[in-house]
Amino acid sequence: MIDRQSSGSEGEPDAGTPRWVRVSAIVGGVLVLLLLGLLLFGGGQHGPGRHMSAGGELVSQGQPWR
Amino acid sequence: MKPGLRRAALTAHIAFSVGWLGAVVVFLVQAVLAATGRDDRLAQAVFLMMEPTAWFVLVPLSLASLVTGIVSALGTTWGLWRHYWVVLKLLLNLVATVVLLLYTRTINLTSAAARTSSGAELRALGLSPLIHAGGAFVVLLVALAIAVYKPQGRTRYGRRKLRPDHFMTVCHKVGGKPA
């Protein structure tokens, strides 16, 4: 967050929601829908669960960096 | 917030945020090496390094960036909910931090799985870190661009704060009179 407090931003014209906010909201919504679609129709292939073995959690081999 | 303190908070926020972006780039390069390299030992070493990198670099930097960002916003006239760009940047930071915290579990399990894997199986483990690090890089780059360009636009709350009647209310409150 770069400081621009003294650049006169308080006097900017503000009427309604700017176009860039609407475009960002649409892009964000599409991305969320895509992600949900992947989660729902991807056969559960996304997320931490896919790194577990069928019989349960994968057994940790220890953490040598500790 | 006093000017000196405000600048200190801003400096910390920039340092933590840029550090986070840099760490994500390193993580991304590690993921590319793990997913595409031909050397199994190198790939295993990379997977083993991902776990401490996530816990000791990525997670602390993400949390520090989030906290200092909120402090910087609240300590200045930008506020946290007055401008769309601040709200959007907070949202991106929050999403990136939450996804990272959830993903640490996968990183732990991937590191453990890499110890006993080799060849194509080992390469396949690198795909998930590659996708997540790539996504994190894009999100942080967008957040950085937003912070630099500061696109105009006030939220409804921000516009209300600008109204003369709100200003008068604040003046009355400061003077101890009923609004």
gemmi code that builds the backbone of each chain (N, CA, C; Angstrom):
import gemmi

chains = {
    "A": [
        ("MET", (0.840, -1.182, 0.000), (0.000, 0.000, 0.000), (0.882, 1.240, 0.000)),
        ("ILE", (1.056, 1.846, -1.156), (1.917, 3.005, -1.258), (1.171, 4.228, -0.749)),
        ("ASP", (1.861, 5.052, 0.037), (1.248, 6.218, 0.645), (1.025, 7.318, -0.396)),
        ("ARG", (-0.220, 7.736, -0.558), (-0.502, 8.821, -1.480), (-1.547, 9.738, -0.848)),
        ("GLN", (-1.432, 9.843, 0.463), (-2.461, 10.589, 1.182), (-2.519, 12.048, 0.781)),
        ("SER", (-1.358, 12.621, 0.499), (-1.312, 14.052, 0.279), (-1.483, 14.425, -1.186)),
        ("SER", (-1.885, 13.461, -2.032), (-1.947, 13.753, -3.462), (-3.312, 14.263, -3.903)),
        ("GLY", (-4.159, 14.538, -2.933), (-5.448, 15.108, -3.289), (-6.476, 14.085, -3.693)),
        ("SER", (-6.323, 12.869, -3.262), (-7.259, 11.829, -3.662), (-8.635, 12.049, -3.047)),
        ("GLU", (-8.718, 12.847, -2.011), (-9.992, 13.070, -1.345), (-10.956, 13.843, -2.245)),
        ("GLY", (-10.423, 14.541, -3.204), (-11.285, 15.369, -4.033), (-11.714, 14.697, -5.324)),
        ("GLU", (-11.474, 13.415, -5.468), (-11.772, 12.724, -6.715), (-13.283, 12.615, -6.925)),
        ("PRO", (-13.727, 12.649, -8.171), (-15.151, 12.500, -8.420), (-15.587, 11.057, -8.169)),
        ("ASP", (-16.605, 10.855, -7.363), (-17.071, 9.506, -7.042), (-18.555, 9.402, -7.301)),
        ("ALA", (-18.913, 8.797, -8.395), (-20.330, 8.623, -8.693), (-20.590, 7.170, -9.026)),
        ("GLY", (-21.199, 6.461, -8.080), (-21.526, 5.054, -8.326), (-20.302, 4.161, -8.317)),
        ("THR", (-20.533, 2.907, -8.756), (-19.455, 1.919, -8.772), (-18.639, 2.058, -10.059)),
        ("PRO", (-17.324, 2.231, -9.952), (-16.492, 2.374, -11.162), (-16.528, 1.113, -12.028)),
        ("ARG", (-16.227, 1.313, -13.319), (-16.273, 0.190, -14.253), (-15.252, -0.888, -13.876)),
        ("TRP", (-14.057, -0.477, -13.426), (-13.023, -1.462, -13.119), (-13.454, -2.377, -11.966)),
        ("VAL", (-14.269, -1.852, -11.053), (-14.758, -2.677, -9.942), (-15.745, -3.718, -10.463)),
        ("ARG", (-16.636, -3.271, -11.403), (-17.615, -4.218, -11.970), (-16.911, -5.314, -12.767)),
        ("VAL", (-15.896, -4.890, -13.572), (-15.148, -5.872, -14.378), (-14.420, -6.855, -13.455)),
        ("SER", (-13.801, -6.330, -12.399), (-13.079, -7.190, -11.445), (-14.037, -8.174, -10.774)),
        ("ALA", (-15.229, -7.674, -10.424), (-16.214, -8.546, -9.769), (-16.638, -9.669, -10.712)),
        ("ILE", (-16.826, -9.327, -12.004), (-17.233, -10.356, -12.981), (-16.110, -11.386, -13.144)),
        ("VAL", (-14.879, -10.904, -13.313), (-13.723, -11.815, -13.467), (-13.589, -12.711, -12.237)),
        ("GLY", (-13.703, -12.106, -11.042), (-13.601, -12.885, -9.801), (-14.703, -13.922, -9.697)),
        ("GLY", (-15.924, -13.515, -10.076), (-17.055, -14.450, -10.038), (-16.852, -15.627, -10.976)),
        ("VAL", (-16.359, -15.344, -12.195), (-16.106, -16.410, -13.170), (-15.038, -17.375, -12.633)),
        ("LEU", (-13.987, -16.823, -12.040), (-12.917, -17.667, -11.483), (-13.435, -18.562, -10.356)),
        ("VAL", (-14.264, -17.981, -9.487), (-14.838, -18.766, -8.376), (-15.719, -19.889, -8.918)),
        ("LEU", (-16.528, -19.558, -9.962), (-17.392, -20.584, -10.565), (-16.560, -21.695, -11.200)),
        ("LEU", (-15.472, -21.303, -11.876), (-14.586, -22.289, -12.491), (-13.992, -23.224, -11.440)),
        ("LEU", (-13.562, -22.619, -10.333), (-12.964, -23.403, -9.247), (-13.982, -24.358, -8.635)),
        ("LEU", (-15.212, -23.829, -8.437), (-16.280, -24.679, -7.894), (-16.590, -25.825, -8.847)),
        ("GLY", (-16.594, -25.501, -10.156), (-16.839, -26.537, -11.169), (-15.771, -27.616, -11.120)),
        ("LEU", (-14.527, -27.191, -10.952), (-13.423, -28.160, -10.857), (-13.582, -29.045, -9.626)),
        ("LEU", (-13.985, -28.404, -8.514), (-14.152, -29.162, -7.267), (-15.302, -30.152, -7.366)),
        ("LEU", (-16.392, -29.709, -8.016), (-17.586, -30.559, -8.080), (-17.478, -31.643, -9.138)),
        ("PHE", (-16.944, -31.268, -10.324), (-16.930, -32.215, -11.434), (-15.553, -32.803, -11.719)),
        ("GLY", (-14.573, -32.405, -10.915), (-13.215, -32.927, -11.134), (-12.989, -34.262, -10.447)),
        ("GLY", (-14.052, -34.855, -9.928), (-13.941, -36.162, -9.289), (-13.184, -36.119, -7.980)),
        ("GLY", (-13.215, -34.951, -7.310), (-12.521, -34.836, -6.027), (-11.018, -34.925, -6.151)),
        ("GLN", (-10.511, -34.508, -7.315), (-9.068, -34.614, -7.544), (-8.305, -33.370, -7.084)),
        ("HIS", (-9.002, -32.447, -6.448), (-8.316, -31.253, -5.981), (-8.342, -31.203, -4.454)),
        ("GLY", (-7.285, -30.669, -3.882), (-7.262, -30.515, -2.436), (-6.317, -31.473, -1.763)),
        ("PRO", (-6.111, -31.289, -0.459), (-5.142, -32.092, 0.286), (-5.438, -33.585, 0.256)),
        ("GLY", (-6.707, -33.948, 0.101), (-7.104, -35.348, 0.149), (-6.459, -36.201, -0.921)),
        ("ARG", (-6.091, -35.574, -2.033), (-5.539, -36.375, -3.121), (-4.119, -36.838, -2.834)),
        ("HIS", (-3.497, -36.283, -1.797), (-2.151, -36.720, -1.434), (-2.158, -37.761, -0.329)),
        ("MET", (-3.360, -38.238, -0.019), (-3.457, -39.285, 0.990), (-3.625, -40.629, 0.299)),
        ("SER", (-3.172, -41.647, 0.949), (-3.360, -42.976, 0.368), (-4.797, -43.411, 0.594)),
        ("ALA", (-5.229, -44.467, -0.131), (-6.619, -44.905, -0.037), (-6.973, -45.364, 1.367)),
        ("GLY", (-6.009, -45.931, 2.072), (-6.283, -46.486, 3.380), (-6.251, -45.472, 4.506)),
        ("GLY", (-5.920, -44.241, 4.225), (-5.863, -43.229, 5.266), (-4.750, -42.252, 4.990)),
        ("GLU", (-4.249, -41.615, 6.041), (-3.224, -40.597, 5.859), (-1.881, -41.218, 5.543)),
        ("LEU", (-1.148, -40.485, 4.763), (0.186, -40.925, 4.411), (1.080, -40.778, 5.644)),
        ("VAL", (1.842, -41.775, 5.917), (2.661, -41.746, 7.132), (3.860, -40.835, 6.929)),
        ("SER", (4.013, -39.875, 7.834), (5.136, -38.948, 7.729), (6.446, -39.653, 8.062)),
        ("GLN", (7.485, -39.274, 7.340), (8.791, -39.906, 7.542), (9.680, -39.101, 8.488)),
        ("GLY", (9.068, -38.160, 9.192), (9.873, -37.317, 10.061), (10.218, -36.022, 9.346)),
        ("GLN", (10.687, -35.046, 10.087), (11.002, -33.759, 9.497), (12.443, -33.411, 9.804)),
        ("PRO", (13.353, -33.677, 8.865), (14.766, -33.477, 9.121), (15.158, -32.026, 9.342)),
        ("TRP", (14.283, -31.086, 8.970), (14.644, -29.682, 9.152), (14.339, -29.197, 10.552)),
        ("ARG", (13.754, -30.068, 11.382), (13.455, -29.665, 12.758), (14.548, -30.112, 13.689)),
    ],
    "B": [
        ("MET", (-2.881, 8.079, 13.154), (-1.506, 7.596, 13.338), (-0.516, 8.714, 12.988)),
        ("LYS", (0.522, 8.859, 13.790), (1.510, 9.907, 13.531), (2.294, 9.589, 12.264)),
        ("PRO", (2.781, 10.646, 11.562), (3.472, 10.421, 10.281), (4.631, 9.423, 10.363)),
        ("GLY", (5.433, 9.504, 11.432), (6.568, 8.591, 11.563), (6.125, 7.150, 11.696)),
        ("LEU", (5.097, 6.957, 12.498), (4.568, 5.605, 12.718), (3.903, 5.082, 11.444)),
        ("ARG", (3.213, 5.999, 10.760), (2.524, 5.626, 9.509), (3.543, 5.143, 8.477)),
        ("ARG", (4.645, 5.863, 8.374), (5.680, 5.470, 7.400), (6.349, 4.158, 7.810)),
        ("ALA", (6.512, 3.966, 9.115), (7.115, 2.704, 9.596), (6.208, 1.521, 9.244)),
        ("ALA", (4.902, 1.704, 9.455), (3.945, 0.632, 9.140), (3.928, 0.361, 7.643)),
        ("LEU", (3.997, 1.437, 6.864), (3.988, 1.286, 5.404), (5.259, 0.576, 4.925)),
        ("THR", (6.395, 0.969, 5.507), (7.674, 0.336, 5.144), (7.636, -1.160, 5.454)),
        ("ALA", (7.109, -1.479, 6.642), (7.009, -2.896, 7.027), (6.088, -3.636, 6.072)),
        ("HIS", (4.972, -3.020, 5.721), (4.014, -3.672, 4.823), (4.637, -3.945, 3.450)),
        ("ILE", (5.345, -2.953, 2.915), (5.984, -3.139, 1.600), (7.041, -4.239, 1.690)),
        ("ALA", (7.853, -4.203, 2.761), (8.922, -5.204, 2.917), (8.347, -6.616, 2.990)),
        ("PHE", (7.314, -6.798, 3.818), (6.724, -8.136, 3.979), (6.032, -8.590, 2.682)),
        ("SER", (5.355, -7.653, 2.026), (4.611, -8.026, 0.816), (5.553, -8.385, -0.326)),
        ("VAL", (6.584, -7.567, -0.527), (7.547, -7.847, -1.599), (8.343, -9.117, -1.269)),
        ("GLY", (8.645, -9.291, 0.027), (9.336, -10.512, 0.460), (8.490, -11.745, 0.163)),
        ("TRP", (7.207, -11.633, 0.400), (6.267, -12.734, 0.126), (6.260, -13.058, -1.364)),
        ("LEU", (6.189, -12.007, -2.180), (6.187, -12.212, -3.641), (7.485, -12.906, -4.083)),
        ("GLY", (8.612, -12.440, -3.525), (9.899, -13.053, -3.865), (9.963, -14.512, -3.449)),
        ("ALA", (9.438, -14.803, -2.256), (9.439, -16.189, -1.768), (8.568, -17.075, -2.654)),
        ("VAL", (7.463, -16.513, -3.134), (6.582, -17.272, -4.032), (7.304, -17.572, -5.348)),
        ("VAL", (8.088, -16.609, -5.825), (8.859, -16.835, -7.066), (9.854, -17.984, -6.858)),
        ("VAL", (10.533, -17.979, -5.713), (11.483, -19.063, -5.405), (10.743, -20.409, -5.350)),
        ("PHE", (9.587, -20.397, -4.690), (8.774, -21.614, -4.574), (8.337, -22.101, -5.956)),
        ("LEU", (7.990, -21.139, -6.811), (7.555, -21.468, -8.177), (8.700, -22.124, -8.954)),
        ("VAL", (9.893, -21.573, -8.823), (11.066, -22.149, -9.510), (11.337, -23.558, -8.980)),
        ("GLN", (11.204, -23.731, -7.666), (11.381, -25.062, -7.065), (10.367, -26.045, -7.640)),
        ("ALA", (9.121, -25.583, -7.780), (8.068, -26.460, -8.300), (8.335, -26.835, -9.754)),
        ("VAL", (8.831, -25.870, -10.543), (9.164, -26.154, -11.948), (10.275, -27.195, -12.003)),
        ("LEU", (11.289, -27.024, -11.152), (12.406, -27.985, -11.110), (11.914, -29.383, -10.733)),
        ("ALA", (11.023, -29.419, -9.720), (10.526, -30.716, -9.254), (9.658, -31.402, -10.298)),
        ("ALA", (8.887, -30.604, -11.042), (7.939, -31.198, -11.993), (8.585, -31.547, -13.333)),
        ("THR", (9.661, -30.851, -13.683), (10.214, -31.052, -15.029), (11.646, -31.592, -15.040)),
        ("GLY", (12.319, -31.558, -13.891), (13.715, -31.994, -13.863), (13.867, -33.494, -14.109)),
        ("ARG", (15.084, -33.906, -14.448), (15.330, -35.338, -14.705), (16.048, -36.009, -13.529)),
        ("ASP", (16.546, -35.189, -12.617), (17.315, -35.713, -11.488), (16.383, -35.983, -10.296)),
        ("ASP", (16.216, -37.249, -9.938), (15.336, -37.606, -8.823), (15.812, -37.028, -7.495)),
        ("ARG", (17.131, -37.034, -7.295), (17.663, -36.541, -6.012), (17.374, -35.049, -5.854)),
        ("LEU", (17.526, -34.311, -6.960), (17.234, -32.876, -6.931), (15.751, -32.641, -6.641)),
        ("ALA", (14.900, -33.406, -7.312), (13.449, -33.263, -7.106), (13.081, -33.568, -5.654)),
        ("GLN", (13.679, -34.639, -5.097), (13.382, -34.988, -3.703), (13.853, -33.888, -2.756)),
        ("ALA", (15.043, -33.347, -3.044), (15.574, -32.257, -2.212), (14.649, -31.050, -2.265)),
        ("VAL", (14.138, -30.760, -3.467), (13.231, -29.621, -3.636), (11.953, -29.843, -2.824)),
        ("PHE", (11.383, -31.035, -2.915), (10.156, -31.329, -2.166), (10.391, -31.230, -0.657)),
        ("LEU", (11.551, -31.700, -0.213), (11.863, -31.619, 1.221), (11.990, -30.158, 1.661)),
        ("MET", (12.520, -29.315, 0.785), (12.702, -27.901, 1.119), (11.390, -27.112, 1.101)),
        ("MET", (10.417, -27.637, 0.367), (9.139, -26.910, 0.266), (8.458, -26.761, 1.624)),
        ("GLU", (8.584, -27.791, 2.457), (7.903, -27.779, 3.753), (8.450, -26.663, 4.671)),
        ("PRO", (9.774, -26.636, 4.929), (10.268, -25.527, 5.761), (10.112, -24.168, 5.099)),
        ("THR", (10.180, -24.122, 3.762), (9.991, -22.840, 3.073), (8.582, -22.316, 3.331)),
        ("ALA", (7.613, -23.215, 3.281), (6.226, -22.804, 3.503), (6.024, -22.329, 4.941)),
        ("TRP", (6.525, -23.130, 5.899), (6.258, -22.816, 7.316), (7.074, -21.647, 7.850)),
        ("PHE", (8.328, -21.533, 7.403), (9.195, -20.500, 7.992), (9.339, -19.249, 7.140)),
        ("VAL", (8.884, -19.283, 5.902), (9.009, -18.090, 5.045), (7.633, -17.628, 4.546)),
        ("LEU", (6.949, -18.494, 3.818), (5.692, -18.065, 3.181), (4.609, -17.694, 4.200)),
        ("VAL", (4.368, -18.582, 5.150), (3.279, -18.321, 6.121), (3.573, -17.069, 6.974)),
        ("PRO", (4.765, -16.926, 7.577), (5.023, -15.707, 8.355), (4.923, -14.433, 7.520)),
        ("LEU", (5.457, -14.479, 6.280), (5.406, -13.274, 5.443), (3.972, -12.926, 5.058)),
        ("SER", (3.165, -13.942, 4.771), (1.780, -13.660, 4.382), (1.006, -13.040, 5.544)),
        ("LEU", (1.179, -13.600, 6.736), (0.466, -13.063, 7.909), (0.954, -11.648, 8.245)),
        ("ALA", (2.278, -11.455, 8.147), (2.832, -10.125, 8.435), (2.344, -9.101, 7.420)),
        ("SER", (2.259, -9.507, 6.149), (1.769, -8.606, 5.109), (0.319, -8.227, 5.369)),
        ("LEU", (-0.473, -9.204, 5.767), (-1.898, -8.968, 6.039), (-2.071, -7.999, 7.220)),
        ("VAL", (-1.363, -8.275, 8.307), (-1.512, -7.455, 9.516), (-1.017, -6.017, 9.281)),
        ("THR", (0.169, -5.885, 8.673), (0.710, -4.531, 8.450), (-0.145, -3.765, 7.428)),
        ("GLY", (-0.746, -4.491, 6.489), (-1.628, -3.841, 5.519), (-2.856, -3.267, 6.196)),
        ("ILE", (-3.431, -4.042, 7.103), (-4.626, -3.578, 7.831), (-4.264, -2.388, 8.726)),
        ("VAL", (-3.111, -2.482, 9.400), (-2.673, -1.384, 10.272), (-2.440, -0.120, 9.446)),
        ("SER", (-1.783, -0.267, 8.292), (-1.511, 0.885, 7.430), (-2.804, 1.531, 6.952)),
        ("ALA", (-3.758, 0.695, 6.580), (-5.026, 1.239, 6.069), (-5.790, 1.971, 7.166)),
        ("LEU", (-5.872, 1.330, 8.334), (-6.642, 1.930, 9.427), (-5.963, 3.176, 9.998)),
        ("GLY", (-4.644, 3.247, 9.861), (-3.895, 4.372, 10.422), (-3.806, 5.574, 9.503)),
        ("THR", (-4.414, 5.485, 8.334), (-4.367, 6.604, 7.388), (-5.781, 6.976, 6.961)),
        ("THR", (-5.903, 8.042, 6.180), (-7.231, 8.465, 5.727), (-7.778, 7.541, 4.636)),
        ("TRP", (-6.928, 6.616, 4.147), (-7.437, 5.653, 3.157), (-8.517, 4.782, 3.784)),
        ("GLY", (-8.329, 4.418, 5.033), (-9.278, 3.532, 5.694), (-9.263, 2.134, 5.098)),
        ("LEU", (-10.061, 1.243, 5.706), (-10.086, -0.150, 5.234), (-11.259, -0.402, 4.296)),
        ("TRP", (-12.328, 0.376, 4.455), (-13.549, 0.121, 3.668), (-13.985, 1.325, 2.850)),
        ("ARG", (-13.146, 2.324, 2.728), (-13.563, 3.555, 2.043), (-13.311, 3.526, 0.539)),
        ("HIS", (-12.252, 2.838, 0.117), (-11.879, 2.817, -1.300), (-11.918, 1.380, -1.822)),
        ("TYR", (-12.435, 1.263, -3.034), (-12.557, -0.072, -3.621), (-11.203, -0.764, -3.739)),
        ("TRP", (-10.161, -0.009, -4.083), (-8.868, -0.663, -4.293), (-8.319, -1.245, -2.987)),
        ("VAL", (-8.583, -0.567, -1.871), (-8.114, -1.086, -0.578), (-8.888, -2.365, -0.225)),
        ("VAL", (-10.205, -2.332, -0.464), (-11.043, -3.504, -0.168), (-10.611, -4.689, -1.026)),
        ("LEU", (-10.390, -4.428, -2.330), (-10.005, -5.513, -3.239), (-8.635, -6.091, -2.853)),
        ("LYS", (-7.732, -5.212, -2.482), (-6.395, -5.682, -2.094), (-6.454, -6.508, -0.803)),
        ("LEU", (-7.283, -6.067, 0.124), (-7.471, -6.832, 1.360), (-8.043, -8.214, 1.045)),
        ("LEU", (-9.009, -8.227, 0.127), (-9.652, -9.491, -0.264), (-8.627, -10.445, -0.892)),
        ("LEU", (-7.803, -9.922, -1.798), (-6.784, -10.753, -2.460), (-5.790, -11.301, -1.432)),
        ("ASN", (-5.376, -10.419, -0.503), (-4.421, -10.817, 0.527), (-5.007, -11.907, 1.423)),
        ("LEU", (-6.284, -11.714, 1.790), (-6.966, -12.695, 2.653), (-7.080, -14.044, 1.954)),
        ("VAL", (-7.538, -14.010, 0.695), (-7.714, -15.261, -0.062), (-6.373, -15.982, -0.199)),
        ("ALA", (-5.322, -15.229, -0.569), (-4.003, -15.848, -0.745), (-3.506, -16.463, 0.564)),
        ("THR", (-3.736, -15.771, 1.684), (-3.276, -16.266, 2.987), (-4.047, -17.523, 3.403)),
        ("VAL", (-5.366, -17.494, 3.223), (-6.188, -18.648, 3.621), (-5.829, -19.871, 2.767)),
        ("VAL", (-5.707, -19.666, 1.439), (-5.353, -20.782, 0.559), (-3.983, -21.338, 0.945)),
        ("LEU", (-3.050, -20.451, 1.256), (-1.713, -20.902, 1.662), (-1.778, -21.740, 2.942)),
        ("LEU", (-2.532, -21.246, 3.939), (-2.638, -21.981, 5.200), (-3.264, -23.357, 4.991)),
        ("LEU", (-4.274, -23.420, 4.108), (-4.895, -24.714, 3.818), (-3.932, -25.613, 3.042)),
        ("TYR", (-3.137, -24.987, 2.187), (-2.255, -25.756, 1.309), (-1.023, -26.321, 2.038)),
        ("THR", (-0.713, -25.781, 3.203), (0.460, -26.280, 3.941), (0.307, -27.776, 4.249)),
        ("ARG", (-0.941, -28.209, 4.434), (-1.183, -29.634, 4.708), (-0.750, -30.477, 3.509)),
        ("THR", (-1.120, -29.994, 2.316), (-0.734, -30.711, 1.099), (0.786, -30.716, 0.942)),
        ("ILE", (1.406, -29.596, 1.271), (2.870, -29.512, 1.157), (3.530, -30.531, 2.090)),
        ("ASN", (3.014, -30.628, 3.329), (3.551, -31.612, 4.281), (3.446, -33.032, 3.723)),
        ("LEU", (2.257, -33.337, 3.183), (2.031, -34.689, 2.660), (2.849, -34.949, 1.399)),
        ("THR", (3.000, -33.913, 0.563), (3.793, -34.066, -0.663), (5.253, -34.322, -0.315)),
        ("SER", (5.757, -33.584, 0.675), (7.145, -33.783, 1.099), (7.361, -35.209, 1.587)),
        ("ALA", (6.396, -35.701, 2.368), (6.510, -37.065, 2.892), (6.447, -38.087, 1.763)),
        ("ALA", (5.542, -37.848, 0.789), (5.381, -38.786, -0.329), (6.618, -38.800, -1.217)),
        ("ALA", (7.285, -37.650, -1.332), (8.452, -37.543, -2.222), (9.617, -38.401, -1.742)),
        ("ARG", (9.664, -38.693, -0.442), (10.780, -39.495, 0.101), (10.796, -40.903, -0.451)),
        ("THR", (9.595, -41.400, -0.780), (9.513, -42.802, -1.231), (9.138, -42.908, -2.710)),
        ("SER", (9.119, -41.759, -3.416), (8.737, -41.788, -4.832), (9.954, -41.576, -5.712)),
        ("SER", (9.787, -41.943, -6.980), (10.860, -41.714, -7.946), (10.252, -41.658, -9.346)),
        ("GLY", (11.058, -41.166, -10.283), (10.647, -41.130, -11.683), (9.395, -40.305, -11.938)),
        ("ALA", (8.512, -40.852, -12.776), (7.308, -40.125, -13.186), (6.387, -39.832, -11.999)),
        ("GLU", (6.363, -40.757, -11.039), (5.525, -40.570, -9.845), (5.973, -39.333, -9.067)),
        ("LEU", (7.302, -39.181, -8.987), (7.877, -38.042, -8.283), (7.574, -36.740, -9.027)),
        ("ARG", (7.675, -36.767, -10.354), (7.404, -35.570, -11.166), (5.944, -35.135, -10.994)),
        ("ALA", (5.062, -36.146, -10.956), (3.622, -35.843, -10.864), (3.294, -35.078, -9.585)),
        ("LEU", (4.068, -35.308, -8.532), (3.831, -34.603, -7.260), (4.068, -33.092, -7.406)),
        ("GLY", (4.879, -32.732, -8.411), (5.239, -31.320, -8.577), (4.176, -30.479, -9.253)),
        ("LEU", (3.173, -31.117, -9.835), (2.150, -30.378, -10.587), (1.320, -29.470, -9.677)),
        ("SER", (0.895, -30.008, -8.539), (0.051, -29.230, -7.626), (0.782, -27.988, -7.075)),
        ("PRO", (2.036, -28.144, -6.573), (2.750, -26.938, -6.124), (2.961, -25.928, -7.246)),
        ("LEU", (3.141, -26.448, -8.470), (3.346, -25.569, -9.621), (2.102, -24.717, -9.871)),
        ("ILE", (0.944, -25.341, -9.853), (-0.321, -24.623, -10.097), (-0.584, -23.606, -8.975)),
        ("HIS", (-0.399, -24.041, -7.726), (-0.697, -23.146, -6.605), (0.292, -21.985, -6.514)),
        ("ALA", (1.569, -22.268, -6.771), (2.558, -21.183, -6.728), (2.321, -20.213, -7.886)),
        ("GLY", (1.944, -20.739, -9.050), (1.631, -19.876, -10.187), (0.443, -18.982, -9.883)),
        ("GLY", (-0.588, -19.550, -9.274), (-1.769, -18.770, -8.899), (-1.424, -17.696, -7.874)),
        ("ALA", (-0.612, -18.082, -6.887), (-0.214, -17.119, -5.851), (0.581, -15.970, -6.467)),
        ("PHE", (1.449, -16.298, -7.429), (2.265, -15.272, -8.081), (1.360, -14.263, -8.801)),
        ("VAL", (0.366, -14.746, -9.526), (-0.548, -13.862, -10.261), (-1.336, -12.980, -9.282)),
        ("VAL", (-1.852, -13.600, -8.215), (-2.658, -12.847, -7.243), (-1.822, -11.746, -6.579)),
        ("LEU", (-0.590, -12.080, -6.188), (0.255, -11.083, -5.517), (0.698, -9.985, -6.473)),
        ("LEU", (0.885, -10.352, -7.741), (1.260, -9.352, -8.745), (0.105, -8.371, -8.973)),
        ("VAL", (-1.115, -8.900, -9.005), (-2.299, -8.044, -9.162), (-2.422, -7.115, -7.949)),
        ("ALA", (-2.206, -7.668, -6.752), (-2.281, -6.848, -5.526), (-1.230, -5.739, -5.560)),
        ("LEU", (-0.039, -6.075, -6.042), (1.032, -5.075, -6.141), (0.645, -3.969, -7.120)),
        ("ALA", (0.098, -4.365, -8.267), (-0.315, -3.384, -9.278), (-1.413, -2.473, -8.726)),
        ("ILE", (-2.357, -3.053, -7.988), (-3.442, -2.265, -7.393), (-2.874, -1.233, -6.417)),
        ("ALA", (-1.889, -1.674, -5.623), (-1.290, -0.768, -4.630), (-0.552, 0.388, -5.303)),
        ("VAL", (0.046, 0.128, -6.451), (0.801, 1.175, -7.142), (-0.141, 2.114, -7.897)),
        ("TYR", (-1.101, 1.566, -8.631), (-1.989, 2.390, -9.467), (-3.123, 3.033, -8.680)),
        ("LYS", (-3.549, 2.394, -7.616), (-4.652, 2.913, -6.790), (-5.820, 3.403, -7.643)),
        ("PRO", (-6.501, 2.517, -8.336), (-7.629, 2.956, -9.162), (-8.692, 3.665, -8.325)),
        ("GLN", (-9.259, 4.729, -8.896), (-10.196, 5.559, -8.146), (-11.526, 4.854, -7.892)),
        ("GLY", (-12.226, 5.374, -6.943), (-13.566, 4.869, -6.652), (-13.761, 4.646, -5.169)),
        ("ARG", (-14.776, 5.315, -4.643), (-15.102, 5.130, -3.222), (-16.267, 4.170, -3.060)),
        ("THR", (-16.212, 3.448, -1.974), (-17.327, 2.557, -1.647), (-18.493, 3.412, -1.152)),
        ("ARG", (-19.653, 2.791, -0.984), (-20.808, 3.531, -0.462), (-20.463, 4.128, 0.906)),
        ("TYR", (-19.782, 3.318, 1.718), (-19.366, 3.784, 3.052), (-18.414, 4.968, 2.925)),
        ("GLY", (-17.490, 4.877, 1.972), (-16.523, 5.957, 1.763), (-17.179, 7.230, 1.287)),
        ("ARG", (-18.212, 7.097, 0.440), (-18.926, 8.285, -0.059), (-19.735, 8.935, 1.069)),
        ("ARG", (-20.285, 8.079, 1.934), (-21.065, 8.606, 3.058), (-20.168, 9.409, 3.991)),
        ("LYS", (-18.933, 8.928, 4.144), (-17.987, 9.620, 5.026), (-17.619, 10.987, 4.495)),
        ("LEU", (-17.797, 11.179, 3.172), (-17.425, 12.445, 2.545), (-18.504, 13.508, 2.664)),
        ("ARG", (-19.749, 13.082, 2.945), (-20.872, 14.015, 2.939), (-20.715, 15.102, 3.989)),
        ("PRO", (-21.177, 16.320, 3.662), (-21.071, 17.439, 4.624), (-21.806, 17.146, 5.926)),
        ("ASP", (-22.995, 16.451, 5.837), (-23.755, 16.194, 7.067), (-22.980, 15.274, 8.012)),
        ("HIS", (-22.195, 14.327, 7.414), (-21.372, 13.451, 8.246), (-20.268, 14.263, 8.914)),
        ("PHE", (-19.708, 15.201, 8.137), (-18.644, 16.057, 8.672), (-19.171, 16.856, 9.856)),
        ("MET", (-20.398, 17.385, 9.702), (-20.992, 18.170, 10.793), (-21.236, 17.295, 12.023)),
        ("THR", (-21.664, 16.048, 11.778), (-21.906, 15.124, 12.892), (-20.628, 14.898, 13.683)),
        ("VAL", (-19.544, 14.691, 12.945), (-18.255, 14.464, 13.600), (-17.841, 15.690, 14.383)),
        ("CYS", (-18.043, 16.868, 13.784), (-17.686, 18.115, 14.468), (-18.467, 18.256, 15.774)),
        ("HIS", (-19.769, 17.909, 15.719), (-20.597, 17.993, 16.924), (-20.093, 17.041, 17.999)),
        ("LYS", (-19.734, 15.834, 17.557), (-19.258, 14.827, 18.513), (-17.963, 15.264, 19.147)),
        ("VAL", (-17.081, 15.835, 18.345), (-15.802, 16.300, 18.862), (-16.032, 17.429, 19.866)),
        ("GLY", (-17.044, 18.257, 19.581), (-17.339, 19.381, 20.471), (-18.148, 18.974, 21.683)),
        ("GLY", (-18.535, 17.717, 21.757), (-19.275, 17.241, 22.917), (-20.753, 17.529, 22.860)),
        ("LYS", (-21.248, 17.982, 21.686), (-22.692, 18.290, 21.578), (-23.411, 17.104, 20.922)),
        ("PRO", (-24.678, 16.977, 21.160), (-25.418, 15.875, 20.522), (-25.512, 16.074, 19.009)),
        ("ALA", (-25.420, 14.971, 18.249), (-25.430, 15.062, 16.787), (-26.831, 15.358, 16.281)),
    ],
}
model = gemmi.Model(1)
for chain_id, residues in chains.items():
    chain = gemmi.Chain(chain_id)
    for i, (resn, *xyz) in enumerate(residues, 1):
        res = gemmi.Residue()
        res.name, res.seqid = resn, gemmi.SeqId(i, " ")
        for name, pos in zip(("N", "CA", "C"), xyz):
            atom = gemmi.Atom()
            atom.name, atom.element = name, gemmi.Element(name[0])
            atom.pos, atom.b_iso = gemmi.Position(*pos), 0.0
            res.add_atom(atom)
        chain.add_residue(res)
    model.add_chain(chain)
structure = gemmi.Structure()
structure.add_model(model)
structure.setup_entities()
